[in-house]
């Protein structure tokens, strides 16, 4: 399995979700979403049409570690098998604070 990373997916304008990648051809067997240590606002992971205000399309809400650091909140999603791989472009990030976001990594063949 080959590892890759999109790095930090930052949200410029809170309330305007950012797509993890525009590459709709990329497929992965595993995705990992991690809060960034030191950031202070909540960050949200969701699907197209997500709305952090009412929770529509939100998959997970990540709690910040704050300026003091700590253990970052994370979520891993795995494909059920090689015929049903994940599409990273299906996922979106939103945040309460501009410039904050998630680190997104993937594994594929």
Biopython code that builds the backbone (N, CA, C, O; Angstrom):
import numpy as np
from Bio.PDB.StructureBuilder import StructureBuilder

atoms = [
    (1, "UNK", "N", (0.838, -1.176, 0.000)),
    (1, "UNK", "CA", (0.000, 0.000, 0.000)),
    (1, "UNK", "C", (0.884, 1.241, 0.000)),
    (1, "UNK", "O", (1.888, 1.297, 0.710)),
    (2, "UNK", "N", (0.507, 2.228, -0.796)),
    (2, "UNK", "CA", (1.263, 3.473, -0.921)),
    (2, "UNK", "C", (0.574, 4.575, -0.113)),
    (2, "UNK", "O", (-0.637, 4.760, -0.233)),
    (3, "UNK", "N", (1.332, 5.309, 0.708)),
    (3, "UNK", "CA", (0.779, 6.405, 1.498)),
    (3, "UNK", "C", (0.909, 7.720, 0.743)),
    (3, "UNK", "O", (1.853, 7.920, -0.021)),
    (4, "UNK", "N", (-0.043, 8.605, 0.963)),
    (4, "UNK", "CA", (-0.007, 9.942, 0.395)),
    (4, "UNK", "C", (-0.664, 10.913, 1.356)),
    (4, "UNK", "O", (-1.378, 10.497, 2.269)),
    (5, "UNK", "N", (-0.434, 12.191, 1.161)),
    (5, "UNK", "CA", (-1.039, 13.188, 2.031)),
    (5, "UNK", "C", (-1.420, 14.423, 1.232)),
    (5, "UNK", "O", (-0.693, 14.850, 0.335)),
    (6, "UNK", "N", (-2.567, 14.987, 1.571)),
    (6, "UNK", "CA", (-2.992, 16.256, 0.994)),
    (6, "UNK", "C", (-2.481, 17.405, 1.858)),
    (6, "UNK", "O", (-2.631, 18.572, 1.498)),
    (7, "UNK", "N", (-1.875, 17.072, 3.002)),
    (7, "UNK", "CA", (-1.439, 18.095, 3.938)),
    (7, "UNK", "C", (-2.639, 18.669, 4.671)),
    (7, "UNK", "O", (-3.662, 18.005, 4.835)),
    (8, "UNK", "N", (-2.498, 19.896, 5.103)),
    (8, "UNK", "CA", (-3.587, 20.567, 5.813)),
    (8, "UNK", "C", (-4.576, 21.144, 4.803)),
    (8, "UNK", "O", (-4.209, 21.916, 3.917)),
    (9, "UNK", "N", (-5.830, 20.753, 4.958)),
    (9, "UNK", "CA", (-6.914, 21.327, 4.164)),
    (9, "UNK", "C", (-7.497, 22.455, 5.014)),
    (9, "UNK", "O", (-8.273, 22.208, 5.937)),
    (10, "UNK", "N", (-7.119, 23.687, 4.696)),
    (10, "UNK", "CA", (-7.528, 24.844, 5.488)),
    (10, "UNK", "C", (-8.793, 25.472, 4.909)),
    (10, "UNK", "O", (-9.004, 25.479, 3.696)),
    (11, "UNK", "N", (-9.617, 25.992, 5.791)),
    (11, "UNK", "CA", (-10.868, 26.654, 5.416)),
    (11, "UNK", "C", (-10.634, 28.160, 5.463)),
    (11, "UNK", "O", (-10.370, 28.722, 6.526)),
    (12, "UNK", "N", (-10.732, 28.804, 4.312)),
    (12, "UNK", "CA", (-10.510, 30.256, 4.256)),
    (12, "UNK", "C", (-11.657, 31.022, 4.912)),
    (12, "UNK", "O", (-11.432, 31.942, 5.698)),
    (13, "UNK", "N", (-12.889, 30.630, 4.580)),
    (13, "UNK", "CA", (-14.073, 31.319, 5.091)),
    (13, "UNK", "C", (-14.959, 30.328, 5.838)),
    (13, "UNK", "O", (-15.556, 29.454, 5.211)),
    (14, "UNK", "N", (-15.059, 30.442, 7.170)),
    (14, "UNK", "CA", (-15.929, 29.537, 7.919)),
    (14, "UNK", "C", (-17.350, 29.553, 7.351)),
    (14, "UNK", "O", (-17.900, 30.607, 7.035)),
    (15, "UNK", "N", (-17.927, 28.350, 7.232)),
    (15, "UNK", "CA", (-19.264, 28.226, 6.656)),
    (15, "UNK", "C", (-19.232, 27.913, 5.164)),
    (15, "UNK", "O", (-20.271, 27.665, 4.552)),
    (16, "UNK", "N", (-18.035, 27.927, 4.585)),
    (16, "UNK", "CA", (-17.858, 27.573, 3.175)),
    (16, "UNK", "C", (-16.962, 26.335, 3.108)),
    (16, "UNK", "O", (-15.738, 26.462, 3.096)),
    (17, "UNK", "N", (-17.557, 25.138, 3.063)),
    (17, "UNK", "CA", (-16.766, 23.907, 3.070)),
    (17, "UNK", "C", (-15.782, 23.819, 1.907)),
    (17, "UNK", "O", (-16.056, 24.281, 0.799)),
    (18, "UNK", "N", (-14.631, 23.215, 2.189)),
    (18, "UNK", "CA", (-13.568, 23.034, 1.209)),
    (18, "UNK", "C", (-13.457, 21.552, 0.880)),
    (18, "UNK", "O", (-13.347, 20.715, 1.776)),
    (19, "UNK", "N", (-13.486, 21.234, -0.408)),
    (19, "UNK", "CA", (-13.346, 19.843, -0.854)),
    (19, "UNK", "C", (-11.914, 19.382, -0.585)),
    (19, "UNK", "O", (-10.965, 20.130, -0.820)),
    (20, "UNK", "N", (-11.757, 18.146, -0.090)),
    (20, "UNK", "CA", (-10.436, 17.600, 0.212)),
    (20, "UNK", "C", (-9.555, 17.594, -1.027)),
    (20, "UNK", "O", (-8.379, 17.948, -0.934)),
    (21, "UNK", "N", (-10.074, 17.211, -2.170)),
    (21, "UNK", "CA", (-9.354, 17.237, -3.431)),
    (21, "UNK", "C", (-10.355, 17.339, -4.581)),
    (21, "UNK", "O", (-11.489, 16.871, -4.477)),
    (22, "UNK", "N", (-9.925, 17.947, -5.660)),
    (22, "UNK", "CA", (-10.770, 18.023, -6.851)),
    (22, "UNK", "C", (-10.512, 16.850, -7.790)),
    (22, "UNK", "O", (-11.185, 16.713, -8.811)),
    (23, "UNK", "N", (-9.534, 16.000, -7.447)),
    (23, "UNK", "CA", (-9.213, 14.827, -8.265)),
    (23, "UNK", "C", (-10.268, 13.742, -8.037)),
    (23, "UNK", "O", (-10.184, 12.981, -7.073)),
    (24, "UNK", "N", (-11.244, 13.677, -8.914)),
    (24, "UNK", "CA", (-12.338, 12.710, -8.761)),
    (24, "UNK", "C", (-11.943, 11.303, -9.205)),
    (24, "UNK", "O", (-12.711, 10.361, -9.011)),
    (25, "UNK", "N", (-10.759, 11.145, -9.797)),
    (25, "UNK", "CA", (-10.284, 9.826, -10.225)),
    (25, "UNK", "C", (-9.517, 9.088, -9.130)),
    (25, "UNK", "O", (-9.370, 7.868, -9.196)),
    (26, "UNK", "N", (-9.031, 9.806, -8.135)),
    (26, "UNK", "CA", (-8.229, 9.196, -7.075)),
    (26, "UNK", "C", (-9.087, 8.284, -6.206)),
    (26, "UNK", "O", (-10.182, 8.665, -5.793)),
    (27, "UNK", "N", (-8.592, 7.085, -5.928)),
    (27, "UNK", "CA", (-9.265, 6.125, -5.056)),
    (27, "UNK", "C", (-8.298, 5.688, -3.963)),
    (27, "UNK", "O", (-7.091, 5.602, -4.190)),
    (28, "UNK", "N", (-8.830, 5.416, -2.790)),
    (28, "UNK", "CA", (-8.002, 5.029, -1.652)),
    (28, "UNK", "C", (-8.656, 3.893, -0.879)),
    (28, "UNK", "O", (-9.880, 3.764, -0.852)),
    (29, "UNK", "N", (-7.835, 3.085, -0.261)),
    (29, "UNK", "CA", (-8.364, 2.021, 0.580)),
    (29, "UNK", "C", (-8.532, 2.498, 2.024)),
    (29, "UNK", "O", (-9.235, 1.871, 2.817)),
    (30, "UNK", "N", (-7.876, 3.618, 2.355)),
    (30, "UNK", "CA", (-7.954, 4.149, 3.721)),
    (30, "UNK", "C", (-7.756, 5.660, 3.678)),
    (30, "UNK", "O", (-6.923, 6.162, 2.924)),
    (31, "UNK", "N", (-8.532, 6.384, 4.495)),
    (31, "UNK", "CA", (-8.385, 7.833, 4.657)),
    (31, "UNK", "C", (-8.227, 8.130, 6.137)),
    (31, "UNK", "O", (-8.867, 7.492, 6.972)),
    (32, "UNK", "N", (-7.375, 9.098, 6.466)),
    (32, "UNK", "CA", (-7.199, 9.516, 7.859)),
    (32, "UNK", "C", (-7.308, 11.034, 7.931)),
    (32, "UNK", "O", (-6.601, 11.759, 7.231)),
    (33, "UNK", "N", (-8.208, 11.494, 8.792)),
    (33, "UNK", "CA", (-8.462, 12.914, 9.005)),
    (33, "UNK", "C", (-8.028, 13.241, 10.437)),
    (33, "UNK", "O", (-8.467, 12.586, 11.383)),
    (34, "UNK", "N", (-7.167, 14.254, 10.598)),
    (34, "UNK", "CA", (-6.632, 14.577, 11.921)),
    (34, "UNK", "C", (-6.722, 16.075, 12.181)),
    (34, "UNK", "O", (-6.409, 16.887, 11.310)),
    (35, "UNK", "N", (-7.155, 16.436, 13.391)),
    (35, "UNK", "CA", (-7.142, 17.837, 13.802)),
    (35, "UNK", "C", (-5.687, 18.301, 13.895)),
    (35, "UNK", "O", (-4.791, 17.498, 14.154)),
    (36, "UNK", "N", (-5.460, 19.589, 13.684)),
    (36, "UNK", "CA", (-4.111, 20.149, 13.735)),
    (36, "UNK", "C", (-3.813, 20.597, 15.163)),
    (36, "UNK", "O", (-4.551, 21.393, 15.744)),
    (37, "UNK", "N", (-2.732, 20.082, 15.714)),
    (37, "UNK", "CA", (-2.356, 20.439, 17.089)),
    (37, "UNK", "C", (-2.057, 21.937, 17.168)),
    (37, "UNK", "O", (-1.337, 22.489, 16.336)),
    (38, "UNK", "N", (-2.625, 22.575, 18.181)),
    (38, "UNK", "CA", (-2.410, 23.998, 18.412)),
    (38, "UNK", "C", (-3.523, 24.893, 17.896)),
    (38, "UNK", "O", (-3.592, 26.066, 18.262)),
    (39, "UNK", "N", (-4.403, 24.351, 17.045)),
    (39, "UNK", "CA", (-5.508, 25.178, 16.568)),
    (39, "UNK", "C", (-6.595, 25.247, 17.635)),
    (39, "UNK", "O", (-6.701, 24.356, 18.477)),
    (40, "UNK", "N", (-7.399, 26.302, 17.599)),
    (40, "UNK", "CA", (-8.296, 26.588, 18.722)),
    (40, "UNK", "C", (-9.784, 26.431, 18.448)),
    (40, "UNK", "O", (-10.588, 26.469, 19.379)),
    (41, "UNK", "N", (-10.161, 26.257, 17.190)),
    (41, "UNK", "CA", (-11.589, 26.147, 16.866)),
    (41, "UNK", "C", (-11.982, 24.736, 16.462)),
    (41, "UNK", "O", (-11.134, 23.915, 16.112)),
    (42, "UNK", "N", (-13.280, 24.469, 16.517)),
    (42, "UNK", "CA", (-13.772, 23.167, 16.063)),
    (42, "UNK", "C", (-13.728, 23.100, 14.539)),
    (42, "UNK", "O", (-13.925, 24.100, 13.848)),
    (43, "UNK", "N", (-13.464, 21.890, 14.033)),
    (43, "UNK", "CA", (-13.399, 21.644, 12.598)),
    (43, "UNK", "C", (-14.359, 20.503, 12.292)),
    (43, "UNK", "O", (-14.567, 19.623, 13.126)),
    (44, "UNK", "N", (-14.946, 20.515, 11.096)),
    (44, "UNK", "CA", (-15.985, 19.558, 10.733)),
    (44, "UNK", "C", (-15.622, 18.840, 9.440)),
    (44, "UNK", "O", (-15.083, 19.440, 8.509)),
    (45, "UNK", "N", (-15.925, 17.545, 9.398)),
    (45, "UNK", "CA", (-15.754, 16.730, 8.199)),
    (45, "UNK", "C", (-17.136, 16.326, 7.731)),
    (45, "UNK", "O", (-17.983, 15.936, 8.535)),
    (46, "UNK", "N", (-17.363, 16.419, 6.425)),
    (46, "UNK", "CA", (-18.674, 16.046, 5.915)),
    (46, "UNK", "C", (-18.641, 15.714, 4.441)),
    (46, "UNK", "O", (-17.582, 15.543, 3.838)),
    (47, "UNK", "N", (-19.834, 15.629, 3.881)),
    (47, "UNK", "CA", (-20.029, 15.309, 2.468)),
    (47, "UNK", "C", (-20.632, 16.527, 1.765)),
    (47, "UNK", "O", (-20.953, 17.527, 2.408)),
    (48, "UNK", "N", (-20.781, 16.436, 0.449)),
    (48, "UNK", "CA", (-21.327, 17.553, -0.335)),
    (48, "UNK", "C", (-22.629, 18.062, 0.287)),
    (48, "UNK", "O", (-23.484, 17.275, 0.694)),
    (49, "UNK", "N", (-22.764, 19.362, 0.355)),
    (49, "UNK", "CA", (-23.957, 19.971, 0.934)),
    (49, "UNK", "C", (-23.918, 20.089, 2.443)),
    (49, "UNK", "O", (-24.918, 20.452, 3.062)),
    (50, "UNK", "N", (-22.774, 19.788, 3.045)),
    (50, "UNK", "CA", (-22.696, 19.845, 4.511)),
    (50, "UNK", "C", (-22.967, 21.258, 5.024)),
    (50, "UNK", "O", (-22.668, 22.254, 4.366)),
    (51, "UNK", "N", (-23.547, 21.304, 6.232)),
    (51, "UNK", "CA", (-23.848, 22.567, 6.889)),
    (51, "UNK", "C", (-23.521, 22.382, 8.365)),
    (51, "UNK", "O", (-24.266, 21.728, 9.095)),
    (52, "UNK", "N", (-22.406, 22.959, 8.801)),
    (52, "UNK", "CA", (-21.977, 22.770, 10.191)),
    (52, "UNK", "C", (-22.946, 23.397, 11.189)),
    (52, "UNK", "O", (-23.001, 22.976, 12.345)),
    (53, "UNK", "N", (-23.706, 24.390, 10.759)),
    (53, "UNK", "CA", (-24.635, 25.065, 11.663)),
    (53, "UNK", "C", (-25.770, 24.157, 12.124)),
    (53, "UNK", "O", (-26.177, 24.210, 13.284)),
    (54, "UNK", "N", (-26.286, 23.318, 11.211)),
    (54, "UNK", "CA", (-27.399, 22.446, 11.606)),
    (54, "UNK", "C", (-27.036, 20.964, 11.564)),
    (54, "UNK", "O", (-27.870, 20.111, 11.866)),
    (55, "UNK", "N", (-25.777, 20.652, 11.185)),
    (55, "UNK", "CA", (-25.315, 19.265, 11.209)),
    (55, "UNK", "C", (-25.603, 18.455, 9.960)),
    (55, "UNK", "O", (-25.182, 17.302, 9.866)),
    (56, "UNK", "N", (-26.317, 19.037, 8.988)),
    (56, "UNK", "CA", (-26.616, 18.305, 7.764)),
    (56, "UNK", "C", (-25.324, 17.934, 7.045)),
    (56, "UNK", "O", (-24.480, 18.797, 6.802)),
    (57, "UNK", "N", (-25.164, 16.666, 6.706)),
    (57, "UNK", "CA", (-23.994, 16.206, 5.969)),
    (57, "UNK", "C", (-22.711, 16.127, 6.768)),
    (57, "UNK", "O", (-21.669, 15.769, 6.219)),
    (58, "UNK", "N", (-22.756, 16.453, 8.059)),
    (58, "UNK", "CA", (-21.549, 16.385, 8.896)),
    (58, "UNK", "C", (-21.335, 14.941, 9.343)),
    (58, "UNK", "O", (-22.255, 14.298, 9.849)),
    (59, "UNK", "N", (-20.125, 14.441, 9.156)),
    (59, "UNK", "CA", (-19.755, 13.088, 9.571)),
    (59, "UNK", "C", (-19.117, 13.110, 10.952)),
    (59, "UNK", "O", (-19.384, 12.239, 11.780)),
    (60, "UNK", "N", (-18.267, 14.112, 11.199)),
    (60, "UNK", "CA", (-17.561, 14.197, 12.479)),
    (60, "UNK", "C", (-17.215, 15.635, 12.790)),
    (60, "UNK", "O", (-16.898, 16.427, 11.903)),
    (61, "UNK", "N", (-17.285, 15.951, 14.068)),
    (61, "UNK", "CA", (-16.844, 17.237, 14.585)),
    (61, "UNK", "C", (-15.557, 16.991, 15.360)),
    (61, "UNK", "O", (-15.531, 16.177, 16.283)),
    (62, "UNK", "N", (-14.492, 17.689, 14.988)),
    (62, "UNK", "CA", (-13.185, 17.517, 15.629)),
    (62, "UNK", "C", (-12.987, 18.608, 16.672)),
    (62, "UNK", "O", (-13.207, 19.789, 16.401)),
    (63, "UNK", "N", (-12.567, 18.199, 17.871)),
    (63, "UNK", "CA", (-12.317, 19.144, 18.947)),
    (63, "UNK", "C", (-10.873, 19.597, 18.893)),
    (63, "UNK", "O", (-9.981, 18.785, 18.645)),
    (64, "UNK", "N", (-10.622, 20.886, 19.122)),
    (64, "UNK", "CA", (-9.264, 21.417, 19.031)),
    (64, "UNK", "C", (-8.409, 21.031, 20.233)),
    (64, "UNK", "O", (-8.922, 20.746, 21.315)),
    (65, "UNK", "N", (-7.097, 21.028, 20.020)),
    (65, "UNK", "CA", (-6.180, 20.793, 21.144)),
    (65, "UNK", "C", (-5.884, 22.099, 21.856)),
    (65, "UNK", "O", (-5.510, 22.100, 23.029)),
    (66, "UNK", "N", (-6.050, 23.210, 21.155)),
    (66, "UNK", "CA", (-5.752, 24.506, 21.741)),
    (66, "UNK", "C", (-4.260, 24.802, 21.725)),
    (66, "UNK", "O", (-3.446, 23.981, 21.303)),
    (67, "UNK", "N", (-3.928, 25.987, 22.191)),
    (67, "UNK", "CA", (-2.540, 26.446, 22.158)),
    (67, "UNK", "C", (-1.617, 25.577, 23.002)),
    (67, "UNK", "O", (-0.414, 25.532, 22.743)),
    (68, "UNK", "N", (-2.153, 24.887, 24.005)),
    (68, "UNK", "CA", (-1.327, 24.049, 24.877)),
    (68, "UNK", "C", (-0.952, 22.718, 24.261)),
    (68, "UNK", "O", (-0.148, 21.983, 24.834)),
    (69, "UNK", "N", (-1.522, 22.384, 23.091)),
    (69, "UNK", "CA", (-1.219, 21.105, 22.452)),
    (69, "UNK", "C", (-2.012, 19.976, 23.062)),
    (69, "UNK", "O", (-3.010, 20.214, 23.742)),
    (70, "UNK", "N", (-1.586, 18.760, 22.831)),
    (70, "UNK", "CA", (-2.283, 17.591, 23.347)),
    (70, "UNK", "C", (-2.440, 16.553, 22.264)),
    (70, "UNK", "O", (-1.775, 16.625, 21.230)),
    (71, "UNK", "N", (-3.310, 15.590, 22.487)),
    (71, "UNK", "CA", (-3.553, 14.528, 21.513)),
    (71, "UNK", "C", (-4.615, 15.000, 20.526)),
    (71, "UNK", "O", (-5.706, 15.407, 20.927)),
    (72, "UNK", "N", (-4.296, 14.945, 19.246)),
    (72, "UNK", "CA", (-5.214, 15.418, 18.220)),
    (72, "UNK", "C", (-6.325, 14.411, 17.966)),
    (72, "UNK", "O", (-6.086, 13.205, 17.896)),
    (73, "UNK", "N", (-7.530, 14.919, 17.830)),
    (73, "UNK", "CA", (-8.697, 14.118, 17.469)),
    (73, "UNK", "C", (-8.507, 13.614, 16.039)),
    (73, "UNK", "O", (-7.993, 14.349, 15.196)),
    (74, "UNK", "N", (-8.912, 12.372, 15.751)),
    (74, "UNK", "CA", (-8.714, 11.804, 14.415)),
    (74, "UNK", "C", (-9.857, 10.859, 14.055)),
    (74, "UNK", "O", (-10.593, 10.388, 14.922)),
    (75, "UNK", "N", (-9.986, 10.593, 12.756)),
    (75, "UNK", "CA", (-10.960, 9.639, 12.239)),
    (75, "UNK", "C", (-10.321, 8.902, 11.076)),
    (75, "UNK", "O", (-9.697, 9.518, 10.211)),
    (76, "UNK", "N", (-10.476, 7.579, 11.054)),
    (76, "UNK", "CA", (-10.011, 6.783, 9.921)),
    (76, "UNK", "C", (-11.207, 6.103, 9.277)),
    (76, "UNK", "O", (-12.096, 5.592, 9.958)),
    (77, "UNK", "N", (-11.208, 6.109, 7.934)),
    (77, "UNK", "CA", (-12.247, 5.455, 7.162)),
    (77, "UNK", "C", (-11.555, 4.438, 6.267)),
    (77, "UNK", "O", (-10.583, 4.760, 5.584)),
    (78, "UNK", "N", (-12.061, 3.207, 6.275)),
    (78, "UNK", "CA", (-11.465, 2.123, 5.490)),
    (78, "UNK", "C", (-12.454, 1.622, 4.458)),
    (78, "UNK", "O", (-13.655, 1.552, 4.717)),
    (79, "UNK", "N", (-11.940, 1.269, 3.275)),
    (79, "UNK", "CA", (-12.766, 0.643, 2.254)),
    (79, "UNK", "C", (-13.079, -0.782, 2.691)),
    (79, "UNK", "O", (-12.278, -1.412, 3.382)),
    (80, "UNK", "N", (-14.225, -1.284, 2.296)),
    (80, "UNK", "CA", (-14.611, -2.646, 2.676)),
    (80, "UNK", "C", (-13.822, -3.695, 1.911)),
    (80, "UNK", "O", (-13.575, -4.786, 2.426)),
    (81, "UNK", "N", (-13.424, -3.375, 0.685)),
    (81, "UNK", "CA", (-12.609, -4.289, -0.124)),
    (81, "UNK", "C", (-12.057, -3.520, -1.317)),
    (81, "UNK", "O", (-12.362, -2.340, -1.490)),
    (82, "UNK", "N", (-11.247, -4.182, -2.142)),
    (82, "UNK", "CA", (-10.609, -3.504, -3.274)),
    (82, "UNK", "C", (-11.571, -3.105, -4.386)),
    (82, "UNK", "O", (-11.196, -2.325, -5.262)),
    (83, "UNK", "N", (-12.786, -3.611, -4.377)),
    (83, "UNK", "CA", (-13.765, -3.230, -5.404)),
    (83, "UNK", "C", (-14.578, -2.014, -4.993)),
    (83, "UNK", "O", (-15.270, -1.423, -5.823)),
    (84, "UNK", "N", (-14.504, -1.635, -3.727)),
    (84, "UNK", "CA", (-15.295, -0.514, -3.214)),
    (84, "UNK", "C", (-14.379, 0.503, -2.534)),
    (84, "UNK", "O", (-14.515, 0.783, -1.343)),
    (85, "UNK", "N", (-13.450, 1.045, -3.308)),
    (85, "UNK", "CA", (-12.485, 1.989, -2.762)),
    (85, "UNK", "C", (-13.140, 3.340, -2.473)),
    (85, "UNK", "O", (-14.205, 3.650, -3.007)),
    (86, "UNK", "N", (-12.496, 4.133, -1.628)),
    (86, "UNK", "CA", (-13.003, 5.444, -1.217)),
    (86, "UNK", "C", (-12.558, 6.525, -2.196)),
    (86, "UNK", "O", (-11.478, 6.434, -2.780)),
    (87, "UNK", "N", (-13.372, 7.521, -2.368)),
    (87, "UNK", "CA", (-13.035, 8.672, -3.199)),
    (87, "UNK", "C", (-12.821, 9.883, -2.284)),
    (87, "UNK", "O", (-13.789, 10.427, -1.753)),
    (88, "UNK", "N", (-11.567, 10.314, -2.093)),
    (88, "UNK", "CA", (-11.312, 11.465, -1.220)),
    (88, "UNK", "C", (-12.078, 12.720, -1.633)),
    (88, "UNK", "O", (-12.364, 13.574, -0.794)),
    (89, "UNK", "N", (-12.411, 12.838, -2.914)),
    (89, "UNK", "CA", (-13.134, 14.031, -3.385)),
    (89, "UNK", "C", (-14.570, 14.087, -2.872)),
    (89, "UNK", "O", (-15.244, 15.105, -3.032)),
    (90, "UNK", "N", (-15.042, 13.008, -2.261)),
    (90, "UNK", "CA", (-16.390, 12.991, -1.680)),
    (90, "UNK", "C", (-16.461, 13.700, -0.326)),
    (90, "UNK", "O", (-17.551, 13.897, 0.211)),
    (91, "UNK", "N", (-15.305, 14.085, 0.229)),
    (91, "UNK", "CA", (-15.249, 14.640, 1.584)),
    (91, "UNK", "C", (-14.923, 16.124, 1.572)),
    (91, "UNK", "O", (-14.156, 16.608, 0.739)),
    (92, "UNK", "N", (-15.529, 16.840, 2.528)),
    (92, "UNK", "CA", (-15.369, 18.287, 2.647)),
    (92, "UNK", "C", (-15.005, 18.652, 4.086)),
    (92, "UNK", "O", (-15.354, 17.940, 5.027)),
    (93, "UNK", "N", (-14.295, 19.775, 4.239)),
    (93, "UNK", "CA", (-13.867, 20.274, 5.551)),
    (93, "UNK", "C", (-14.446, 21.670, 5.751)),
    (93, "UNK", "O", (-14.441, 22.487, 4.830)),
    (94, "UNK", "N", (-14.943, 21.940, 6.953)),
    (94, "UNK", "CA", (-15.372, 23.283, 7.337)),
    (94, "UNK", "C", (-14.813, 23.547, 8.728)),
    (94, "UNK", "O", (-14.461, 22.607, 9.441)),
    (95, "UNK", "N", (-14.727, 24.791, 9.114)),
    (95, "UNK", "CA", (-14.133, 25.148, 10.409)),
    (95, "UNK", "C", (-14.828, 26.367, 10.997)),
    (95, "UNK", "O", (-15.456, 27.149, 10.283)),
    (96, "UNK", "N", (-14.704, 26.511, 12.303)),
    (96, "UNK", "CA", (-15.254, 27.696, 12.962)),
    (96, "UNK", "C", (-14.332, 28.904, 12.830)),
    (96, "UNK", "O", (-14.784, 30.045, 12.924)),
    (97, "UNK", "N", (-13.029, 28.654, 12.609)),
    (97, "UNK", "CA", (-12.052, 29.736, 12.481)),
    (97, "UNK", "C", (-11.388, 29.684, 11.108)),
    (97, "UNK", "O", (-10.947, 28.622, 10.667)),
    (98, "UNK", "N", (-11.318, 30.823, 10.437)),
    (98, "UNK", "CA", (-10.638, 30.892, 9.152)),
    (98, "UNK", "C", (-9.175, 30.491, 9.272)),
    (98, "UNK", "O", (-8.508, 30.845, 10.244)),
    (99, "UNK", "N", (-8.679, 29.759, 8.294)),
    (99, "UNK", "CA", (-7.288, 29.319, 8.285)),
    (99, "UNK", "C", (-7.056, 27.995, 8.987)),
    (99, "UNK", "O", (-5.970, 27.425, 8.877)),
    (100, "UNK", "N", (-8.055, 27.489, 9.708)),
    (100, "UNK", "CA", (-7.900, 26.206, 10.390)),
    (100, "UNK", "C", (-8.480, 25.089, 9.533)),
    (100, "UNK", "O", (-9.225, 25.348, 8.588)),
    (101, "UNK", "N", (-8.139, 23.845, 9.864)),
    (101, "UNK", "CA", (-8.621, 22.735, 9.052)),
    (101, "UNK", "C", (-8.173, 21.391, 9.581)),
    (101, "UNK", "O", (-7.953, 21.218, 10.780)),
    (102, "UNK", "N", (-8.041, 20.442, 8.674)),
    (102, "UNK", "CA", (-7.648, 19.072, 9.006)),
    (102, "UNK", "C", (-6.463, 18.654, 8.159)),
    (102, "UNK", "O", (-6.296, 19.123, 7.033)),
    (103, "UNK", "N", (-5.632, 17.761, 8.707)),
    (103, "UNK", "CA", (-4.605, 17.089, 7.925)),
    (103, "UNK", "C", (-5.248, 15.815, 7.374)),
    (103, "UNK", "O", (-5.853, 15.042, 8.117)),
    (104, "UNK", "N", (-5.110, 15.609, 6.067)),
    (104, "UNK", "CA", (-5.762, 14.465, 5.420)),
    (104, "UNK", "C", (-4.696, 13.609, 4.724)),
    (104, "UNK", "O", (-3.943, 14.090, 3.877)),
    (105, "UNK", "N", (-4.656, 12.335, 5.105)),
    (105, "UNK", "CA", (-3.752, 11.353, 4.493)),
    (105, "UNK", "C", (-4.568, 10.240, 3.871)),
    (105, "UNK", "O", (-5.723, 10.020, 4.234)),
    (106, "UNK", "N", (-3.947, 9.531, 2.917)),
    (106, "UNK", "CA", (-4.645, 8.412, 2.260)),
    (106, "UNK", "C", (-3.666, 7.304, 1.933)),
    (106, "UNK", "O", (-2.458, 7.525, 1.839)),
    (107, "UNK", "N", (-4.207, 6.107, 1.762)),
    (107, "UNK", "CA", (-3.433, 4.935, 1.367)),
    (107, "UNK", "C", (-4.133, 4.278, 0.196)),
    (107, "UNK", "O", (-5.348, 4.076, 0.208)),
    (108, "UNK", "N", (-3.346, 3.947, -0.814)),
    (108, "UNK", "CA", (-3.900, 3.303, -1.988)),
    (108, "UNK", "C", (-2.874, 2.370, -2.611)),
    (108, "UNK", "O", (-1.753, 2.238, -2.120)),
    (109, "UNK", "N", (-3.274, 1.732, -3.690)),
    (109, "UNK", "CA", (-2.358, 0.792, -4.363)),
    (109, "UNK", "C", (-1.843, 1.397, -5.629)),
    (109, "UNK", "O", (-1.060, 0.768, -6.341)),
]
sb = StructureBuilder()
sb.init_structure("model")
sb.init_model(0)
sb.init_chain("A")
sb.init_seg("    ")
for serial, (resi, resn, name, xyz) in enumerate(atoms, 1):
    if name == "N":
        sb.init_residue(resn, " ", resi, " ")
    sb.init_atom(name, np.array(xyz, "f"), 0.0, 1.0, " ", f" {name:<3s}", serial, name[0])
structure = sb.get_structure()
